[in-house]
Amino acid sequence: MTRQSKHRPLRVFLPALLVAASCAFLPHTALAAPVQTPVVTGLPDFSDLIDKVGPAVVNIRTTERVQRGQGIPGEEEMQEFLRRFFGGQIPRGGRGQGRPGGQGGAEEQVTRGVGSGFIISADGFVLTNAHVVEGADEVTVTLTDRREFKAKVLGADRRSDVALLKLSAGNLPYLRTGDSSKIRVGEWVVAIGSPFGLDNTVTSGIISAKSRDTGEYLPLIQSDVAVNPGNSGGPLINMRGEVIGINSQIATLSGAYNGISFAVPIDEVMRVAEQLKTTGKVTRGRLGVQISEVTRDVAESLGLGKARGAEVSMVEAGGPAEKGGIKVGDIILKFNGQPIETTRDLPRLVGATKVGSRATVTVWRRGAQLEVPVTIVELQEERSPTARATPKKPAPGAAPNALGLVVSDIPAAARAEAGIDGGVLVENAEGSAATAGIRPGDIISQVGNSPVSNVAQFNGLVAKLDPKKPVALLVRRDDVTQYVVVKPRQ
């Protein structure tokens, strides 16, 4: 999808940067300072590089078969999709030529759009974006020497936006893949593709950032290389002529280049491509939890020290996490011994884990670190949230506690239906609790590291809080649970 930026369009200029050498003139009693070596001495010449890699970059044209006289479902949305990514448009001529009412009529080929791709082996394997070939009935690949091939789509993965094609040809030019884990911010890169249908257009720039979190499984590479509709699926290439990513997204207000482009790292691409080549689909591991970020206030309140890990806000009923013993409110610190610094780390580690394998999840629970064994299962679609609890009206004269809350006990039947052991139901929230976002209908199951069982115990815990220190409450709303930091009233 096209990323929308709230900032004004950014214009990027890349003049030659010359750092002048300098030397210091010191009294004869002191040693002369060493001459500083220029860090950047000029702009690179890409011509030899492009001569070498250009022939392996291809143009991809897709078509769809439709009945003459019938419109394509979602045509307006597709027009916008093609405008932003491919620079193409569905031809409108010839429509309405069938029988009245759009019934029947001969089939016709309708151009869906134009994208880019690149060959990764001499025997004709081609990589591109999944959104370039999605929904296409026919895919045509054109090489720089004007040879054309009908490509077979071996598989496409929407989560990573990677597709693998196969050409019936041999002895083709192909690109070498690099190591995207070793890229450096500031290094020169080039993109080759077909922006607005202009085949083999070369643009250059630098890597602006690594591991941009714009998707659950995509730590994207950000660059300032000019990428426009039609560049989708083309390679991002380093100065050694190696592919380090597939150009996939742009941050834009207009649908065209604004100085921020994103590429899928080639390491992730090749992992996906190997599965597509073998099975035609991508299988990812699933833990069966929803997670949220751990803030500094929450970390301090729970005794974690620094903010790290992933907070478990929902545990899927019957899923691997529940079977293994992971609970709502746990902070996942490690997965198979690998630290979880932010929520971005966990889905990628779990997704890359073999389905059916055993994993060890290290969690922080009520002031102690525990290791929980789980069996990873295959990733499936997310479940719909359950109905929200309905609070009663607060009893007349009920005074809020030091956190600004009026709560009630949850009947045993309601607890069983919600799948919880304890907790209290919020009937009214005001003051600091309301400011923090707590509202009637929420369920509070923990104060700091202490579990909540009933109203009396909850109010007792609140009464003992240090009014100078904020406290983290574990709050459930619908199927999602998270820590909310509230400062007691002084």
Phi, psi and omega in degrees: 000152177285132179274135180264132179254137179273354181270162176292153180306138183258122176265129184249126175245142183235070178286161175294132183252115179246119178266113185292137175291146181224156175217154183254137177259112185247163175303157186294348180278348182250156177285143179292140179288145180294147178288131180283131179278131178303134179281320179237127184249357179157177180275148180283160174256118185268358192299315179295321179299314183292322177302324184282315188263339185306317183298342181269358178266134188237159173263137181240123179243132182241146178225161180226142179269126179227159175284130178300134181094354178248137175281164177268131179303134179070029186300319182297318178296322180293323177302314180294320179300313181292323181298320185282323187258325188248339186074011181257174180207145178288122179300136180261346180294146178088351178287152177077014181270355181277198181291158181307142180083001177075020182266135175074201182100158181286157176286150173222153178273127180244125179291127179268322180166183182230135177223196183230168177193182178207149183275135182245001176205153183295338182268013165101021173278133185232138176253144174204188176275148176297323183288345177290322186252359182299128177080001183279141174270335181216135180238123180248128180250128180244128178272170181294335178274012176076006172292142180239143179224143169277121185264145172263129177276109181285333180171156178218139181241111185290328183296319179263351182061045181237137175228146179243127179246162177226130176257143176274077182202166179222170178055043181268152173292144181214162182259147173274147177262144179261200180243102184290346177285346182256007180292155181233139176298129180103346181283151183286142175217159176230153175239141175232134181187199184236062179298131181054028178081006180272095188303144174050048173276133182252130173230157183224164178177205180231161172287124183270327181195158176247156173055044174291128185270089177245009180193155188299324183244014187233094171279084193287154173271126176260136177220169175254019174293135180293114178235127184231172176308128184107339175283344183307129179094350179281165185275148166256121193240137178273181185287352176265004180080018181259143175283127177246356179185166173251123178295125191229323187222159173225148172264117189205153171258339186253348186097354180238180187300131177233012177100358179229116181233153182232142179230144176284125181302139186295332178300314177294319181302314184290327175297317179293315183299323180297320178290320178297322180293323185276315188238349182082001177210170180246128178253127180239153178282155180223136179263332179087038177224156164253142186230161176218167184289146175265116180277166180297318180297318179295316180301316180293320181294326182268000179081020180280340186087254181274160178288120179199168176084186180231125181279128180280112182259345177203139176243123182293129179298127180078001180279173183299324180295315179296317179297326180281339178111009175288139184238156174300135182098346175296148172253114180280117184261329181215152172231116185052040176084353180268127184298143174254101182279320179223171180296339180294331186289320188296309181302326182289320179292315179294316181299329181275358182275139182297132178297133181093350181277159178268140179226156178249123180251122178265122184237156173255119183225116175050047173088004181225153179262128182233155175248126185241122177278136178224156175250119185286136177243178184282141179295134179231181179291153180290149177276155177282147179292154178278173181293150181277141178294145180253116181283157172276164174289137179303143178298144180304130178083002180293121184266137177292151178280192186295343178266356182086026186241141167244123185233165177224161177288151179260123179303151183303320181295320179292323177297315181297320179294323180277349180073035180238155181268329184210205179107168177230152182262129180283123177260331179207141178226130177215177178060224185294328179294315179294320178299324180286348176109000177287140180216163180307139183101342176289152177245127179256122184245356182203141173242113187061235178261009184258126178289152181252132180248324181204179185296314182300315180292321178300310180295330176294319177296318180296321181296335182269359182291146174285117183296348181269351184240132175290155181234146178267123175257135176272111190243130178253134175223120188058236180261004185249133180236137177207162177280135176236125183270126182231138178262124180298151176286132181275000000 
